[in-house]
Amino acid sequence: MKRMFATLALAVALAPAFVSAQPLATAIVDFRQVGLTYSADGVVEAIRTSTLAAQVPGRIVELRANAGDRVAKGQVLARIDPREAAEGVAISQAQVARTQADLANAAANLERTRKLVAQNFISKATLDKAQADYDAARAQLSASRASTSQAITVQGHTLVTAPFSGVVSERLVELGEMAQPGRPLLTLFDPKDLRAVAYVPQDRISAIRSDTRVTVEVLAPGQHLQAARVTVLPSADPRTHTTQVRVDLPDGLTGVFPGQFARVHFTIGSARKLVIPAQAVVHRSEVTGAYVVAADGTITLRQLRLGEAAGDSGIEVLAGISSGEKVALDPVAALAALKNTRAK
């Protein structure tokens, strides 16, 4: 029995390795009519951003938001001590009550004076004075009510609310600090409305129009985004001789935030270029290449010199391969097939 197991183990050890030969997916390198692009470095910024500042003086007694928090429109973000504002409202309301009493007294005096004048007991000048007192009391009541409304408005300013739904990018104060009118408290931006801002030399501006096809490459998340709208500002910087171009990004982006570096690609024409699929490109240390599949199935790793992106997931080839040659679309599978061939 032991002898039989030893023979079986030896047979398994000496048996050749079997690898299923799956056909490689390939693509033909060929010339295509692709767009000529001009690239400019830019930065992502929020279209809607707001720095919330204090409108009344007072100590900050509550902070309900921190940097990175998502907030809804109308949500309370901070609260300033409302006691001083509440006292102002109380004083204004007391003034309204006093002027109401003065108006009631002036109205009664005016009515009595009218009756006495009708009976010729007093002169008409006395009636004119009573009428003036009544008008002054009415004006004073209107002023007191306006003062009360203003005091209530000031009291409302002790609550700092979000003007729109967004993300808090920065909190500039701490709990217990004193707020003064105009002092920034928080910075808020809307992550749904983003754009890339680039500065383009004046000699390139003539080729960029509102209908120019623009792609924005955001390097951090590795996204290539189609611009929703392009705006060329009608002014130039006299120091750098560049013009600001604003490129609105599509809605619903993830991983894209204000301040990120972006590269903006403007399509300014077209040309016939030799193009290789981007997924076929292999990066090995400092070498860039692709697995070329010959007609007889031989696989070789060919070093390439590449140019710029050519759209539709293609890259321009400057040297290393000829039109009509096939490249493997899956470099990992091509490497495994090449190792298997060498092993045999």
Salt bridges, closest charged atoms under 4 A:
ASP41 OD1 - ARG263 NE 3.46
GLU45 OE2 - ARG195 NE 2.69
GLU62 OE2 - ARG64 NE 2.72
GLU62 OE1 - ARG79 NE 3.01
ASP81 OD2 - ARG83 NH2 2.77
ASP128 OD1 - LYS124 NZ 3.51
ASP133 OD2 - LYS129 NZ 3.15
GLU174 OE1 - ARG171 NH2 2.69
GLU177 OE1 - ARG183 NH2 2.76
ASP190 OD2 - ARG48 NH1 3.48
ASP211 OD1 - ARG209 NE 3.23
GLU217 OE2 - HIS224 NE2 3.78
GLU217 OE1 - HIS265 NE2 2.97
ASP237 OD1 - ARG239 NE 3.57
ASP248 OD2 - ARG229 NE 3.19
GLU316 OE1 - LYS273 NZ 3.43
GLU325 OE2 - ARG302 NH2 3.06
